[in-house]
Amino acid sequence: MSTPKKPEQIHTRIWLEEQEPDNPFAAKTAYCHGYDVYGELLGQARWTEMLYLLFRGEAPTDTQTRLLDTLALALANPGPRDQSVHAAMCGGVGGSTAASCLIAALAVGAGQFSGGRELFLSMELWNACGTDLASWYTRFAMPADTTVSLWPAPAHPPGFDPHGVSTATPVLQTLTCLAEISDAPLLPWLQAHLSDLETAAGLPLALSGVAAAALVDLGFTPEQGEMLYLLLRLPGAAVHALEQKQLGYKKFPFFSIELENDPAGGSP
């Protein structure tokens, strides 16, 4: 006589499912860190509250929800000037699949220039220096880290704009709004000491630096922040890829190029 097979256990602290009695492939109930997602949260919780719960393992406060809501809106569309959005648009205009366009955006937007890796490094800076201005000056004066890594040494202080002369208006607007909401220390300190910090870095603040401070204020680790940053920037990449697919290559932004050695006979 055979022994009944026990249901397979899925080992995760994040998610608990109870299967339907007549279908082992479907969940009857699903709990996220103890909250009944479809019986308790659905219709009550907001998208960013669910994100916070998934990553942090606890429900956010009202202030944390507002802060993450506002940050998500600021990051939702980096715009066609951003490399990750531009990559998705290239996929769209070339007829690539939806997944290919988003993967292109993730791949190009994962690096150390306004990408996920820069966000990660900027969060590490915030964790190391916090609100101690002297620590920021010391850190920026340190020689480049020569530790062997998959990533090359950053070409500029993470969280700052290597091409900027002054702080971009959207960066200032985002910082002002987030600093007014936050009840944690970093964002208000950043707003009050922005000029000093930019002098220490030798560059103006970038939106990635504001996002890094916000995510540290929200309690995320650099690894969690990097994931969230990549995720929250995808909507803009998606809609621009869809639009560019309809517009075609003749209306692609930044289409005109100048060749240094034009084979058609232009000036070298």
C-alpha positions as CSV (number, residue, x, y, z in Angstrom):
1,M,0.0,0.0,0.0
2,S,1.5,3.3,-1.1
3,T,1.9,6.3,1.3
4,P,0.1,9.5,0.2
5,K,2.6,12.0,-1.2
6,K,3.0,15.1,0.9
7,P,2.4,18.4,-0.8
8,E,5.7,20.0,-1.9
9,Q,6.8,22.8,0.4
10,I,8.1,26.0,-1.2
11,H,10.7,27.5,1.1
12,T,10.4,31.3,1.2
13,R,10.0,33.8,4.0
14,I,8.2,36.2,1.6
15,W,5.3,34.2,0.3
16,L,3.0,31.4,1.6
17,E,0.4,29.7,-0.5
18,E,-2.4,27.2,0.3
19,Q,-3.4,25.2,-2.7
20,E,-6.9,24.7,-4.0
21,P,-8.2,21.3,-2.9
22,D,-9.0,20.3,-6.5
23,N,-6.0,21.9,-8.2
24,P,-2.5,21.6,-6.8
25,F,-1.3,24.1,-9.5
26,A,-3.4,26.9,-8.2
27,A,-3.3,28.8,-4.9
28,K,-6.4,29.1,-2.8
29,T,-4.8,31.8,-0.6
30,A,-1.6,33.7,-0.8
31,Y,0.1,35.5,2.0
32,C,2.9,38.1,1.7
33,H,4.8,38.4,4.9
34,G,1.7,37.3,6.8
35,Y,-0.8,39.5,4.9
36,D,-3.6,37.8,2.9
37,V,-3.0,39.4,-0.5
38,Y,-6.3,38.6,-2.2
39,G,-8.5,38.5,0.9
40,E,-7.0,41.4,2.8
41,L,-4.8,43.7,0.7
42,L,-6.7,43.7,-2.6
43,G,-8.8,46.8,-2.9
44,Q,-7.2,48.3,0.3
45,A,-3.5,48.6,-0.2
46,R,-1.7,50.7,-2.9
47,W,0.8,49.5,-5.4
48,T,3.8,51.1,-3.6
49,E,2.6,49.7,-0.3
50,M,2.8,46.2,-1.8
51,L,6.2,46.9,-3.2
52,Y,7.4,48.1,0.2
53,L,5.9,45.0,1.9
54,L,7.5,42.6,-0.6
55,F,11.0,44.2,-0.3
56,R,11.0,45.1,3.4
57,G,8.8,42.5,4.9
58,E,6.6,44.9,6.8
59,A,3.9,47.4,6.0
60,P,5.0,51.0,5.4
61,T,3.9,54.0,7.4
62,D,1.8,56.7,5.7
63,T,4.8,58.9,5.3
64,Q,6.9,56.1,3.8
65,T,4.1,55.3,1.4
66,R,3.9,59.0,0.3
67,L,7.6,59.1,-0.1
68,L,7.8,55.9,-2.2
69,D,4.8,57.1,-4.2
70,T,6.5,60.4,-5.0
71,L,9.8,58.8,-5.9
72,A,8.1,56.3,-8.2
73,L,6.4,59.1,-10.0
74,A,9.7,61.0,-10.4
75,L,11.4,57.9,-11.8
76,A,8.6,56.5,-14.0
77,N,9.8,58.0,-17.2
78,P,13.5,59.0,-17.5
79,G,12.6,60.3,-21.0
80,P,14.1,59.7,-24.5
81,R,17.4,61.4,-23.5
82,D,18.1,58.5,-21.1
83,Q,20.1,55.7,-22.5
84,S,17.8,53.0,-21.2
85,V,14.7,54.5,-22.8
86,H,16.7,55.1,-26.0
87,A,17.6,51.4,-26.1
88,A,13.9,50.4,-25.7
89,M,13.0,52.8,-28.5
90,C,15.6,51.2,-30.7
91,G,13.9,47.9,-30.0
92,G,10.5,49.3,-30.7
93,V,11.4,51.0,-34.0
94,G,13.1,47.8,-35.1
95,G,10.0,45.6,-34.5
96,S,11.4,43.8,-31.5
97,T,9.1,42.0,-29.0
98,A,7.8,43.7,-25.9
99,A,10.1,41.6,-23.7
100,S,13.1,42.5,-25.9
101,C,12.5,46.2,-25.6
102,L,12.2,46.0,-21.8
103,I,15.3,43.8,-21.6
104,A,17.2,46.3,-23.7
105,A,16.1,49.0,-21.3
106,L,17.2,47.0,-18.3
107,A,20.6,46.0,-19.8
108,V,21.5,49.6,-20.8
109,G,20.0,51.1,-17.7
110,A,21.9,48.8,-15.3
111,G,25.3,50.6,-15.5
112,Q,27.2,53.3,-13.7
113,F,26.0,56.3,-15.6
114,S,22.5,57.1,-14.2
115,G,21.8,53.4,-14.1
116,G,21.1,50.8,-11.4
117,R,24.8,50.3,-10.5
118,E,25.2,54.0,-9.9
119,L,22.2,54.0,-7.7
120,F,23.7,51.0,-5.7
121,L,27.1,52.9,-5.3
122,S,25.3,56.1,-4.3
123,M,23.3,54.3,-1.6
124,E,26.6,52.8,-0.3
125,L,28.0,56.4,-0.1
126,W,24.9,57.5,1.8
127,N,25.3,54.6,4.2
128,A,29.0,55.3,4.7
129,C,28.8,59.1,5.0
130,G,25.3,59.9,6.1
131,T,24.9,63.5,7.3
132,D,28.6,64.0,8.1
133,L,29.9,66.5,5.5
134,A,33.5,65.9,6.5
135,S,33.1,62.2,5.6
136,W,31.8,63.2,2.1
137,Y,34.9,65.4,1.5
138,T,37.2,62.6,2.7
139,R,35.4,60.0,0.6
140,F,35.6,62.1,-2.6
141,A,39.3,62.7,-2.0
142,M,40.1,59.0,-1.7
143,P,41.9,57.3,-4.6
144,A,39.9,55.1,-6.8
145,D,39.3,51.6,-5.5
146,T,41.6,49.1,-7.3
147,T,39.8,46.0,-6.0
148,V,39.2,43.4,-8.8
149,S,35.5,43.6,-9.7
150,L,33.1,42.8,-12.5
151,W,32.5,46.5,-12.7
152,P,35.1,49.1,-13.8
153,A,36.0,51.9,-11.4
154,P,33.4,54.6,-11.5
155,A,34.3,57.5,-13.8
156,H,32.6,60.0,-11.6
157,P,31.2,60.3,-8.1
158,P,28.0,58.2,-8.0
159,G,24.8,60.2,-7.7
160,F,26.3,63.2,-9.4
161,D,26.0,64.4,-13.0
162,P,29.4,64.2,-14.9
163,H,28.1,66.4,-17.7
164,G,26.3,69.0,-15.6
165,V,27.3,72.6,-14.8
166,S,24.4,73.3,-12.5
167,T,21.7,71.2,-10.8
168,A,19.0,70.3,-13.3
169,T,15.5,71.8,-12.5
170,P,13.7,68.4,-12.2
171,V,16.4,67.2,-9.7
172,L,15.8,70.3,-7.5
173,Q,12.0,69.9,-7.8
174,T,12.2,66.2,-6.8
175,L,14.5,66.9,-3.9
176,T,12.3,69.7,-2.6
177,C,9.2,67.5,-2.7
178,L,10.8,64.4,-1.2
179,A,12.5,66.4,1.6
180,E,9.2,67.9,2.6
181,I,7.7,64.5,2.9
182,S,10.5,62.5,4.6
183,D,10.6,62.1,8.3
184,A,14.1,60.4,8.0
185,P,17.4,62.4,8.2
186,L,19.0,62.2,4.8
187,L,16.7,64.0,2.4
188,P,16.2,67.1,4.5
189,W,20.0,67.2,5.2
190,L,20.7,66.9,1.5
191,Q,18.4,69.8,0.7
192,A,20.0,72.0,3.4
193,H,23.6,71.1,2.4
194,L,23.2,70.6,-1.4
195,S,25.7,73.4,-2.3
196,D,28.4,72.0,0.1
197,L,27.9,68.5,-1.1
198,E,28.2,69.5,-4.8
199,T,31.3,71.5,-4.0
200,A,32.8,68.3,-2.4
201,A,31.9,66.2,-5.4
202,G,32.9,68.9,-7.9
203,L,29.7,68.1,-9.8
204,P,26.0,68.9,-9.6
205,L,23.6,66.4,-8.0
206,A,21.9,63.9,-10.3
207,L,18.4,62.4,-9.9
208,S,20.1,59.1,-9.1
209,G,21.7,60.7,-6.0
210,V,18.3,62.0,-4.8
211,A,16.7,58.6,-5.4
212,A,19.6,56.9,-3.4
213,A,19.0,59.2,-0.4
214,A,15.3,58.6,-0.6
215,L,15.7,54.8,-0.7
216,V,18.1,54.9,2.2
217,D,15.6,57.0,4.2
218,L,13.0,54.4,3.4
219,G,15.2,51.7,4.9
220,F,16.2,49.8,1.7
221,T,19.5,48.1,1.3
222,P,21.7,49.0,-1.7
223,E,20.8,45.7,-3.3
224,Q,17.1,46.3,-2.8
225,G,17.4,49.8,-4.0
226,E,19.1,48.8,-7.2
227,M,16.3,46.4,-8.0
228,L,13.6,48.9,-7.3
229,Y,15.3,51.6,-9.3
230,L,15.5,49.3,-12.3
231,L,11.8,48.4,-11.9
232,L,10.5,51.9,-11.3
233,R,12.1,53.3,-14.5
234,L,10.6,50.7,-16.8
235,P,7.2,52.4,-17.6
236,G,8.8,55.2,-19.5
237,A,10.9,52.7,-21.5
238,A,7.7,50.7,-22.3
239,V,5.6,53.6,-23.6
240,H,8.4,55.2,-25.6
241,A,9.1,51.8,-27.3
242,L,5.4,51.5,-28.2
243,E,5.2,55.0,-29.5
244,Q,8.4,54.7,-31.6
245,K,7.2,51.4,-33.1
246,Q,4.2,53.4,-34.5
247,L,6.3,56.5,-35.6
248,G,8.9,54.5,-37.5
249,Y,12.6,55.1,-37.9
250,K,12.2,58.4,-40.0
251,K,10.9,60.1,-36.9
252,F,13.4,58.7,-34.5
253,P,14.7,61.3,-32.1
254,F,18.4,62.2,-32.3
255,F,18.5,60.5,-35.8
256,S,20.9,62.9,-37.4
257,I,24.6,62.0,-37.0
258,E,27.8,63.5,-38.3
259,L,30.5,61.0,-39.5
260,E,34.1,61.9,-38.8
261,N,35.1,60.2,-42.1
262,D,32.0,60.1,-44.3
263,P,32.4,57.4,-47.1
264,A,29.8,59.4,-49.2
265,G,32.3,62.2,-49.6
266,G,31.6,64.5,-46.8
267,S,34.3,66.6,-45.1
268,P,36.6,64.5,-42.8
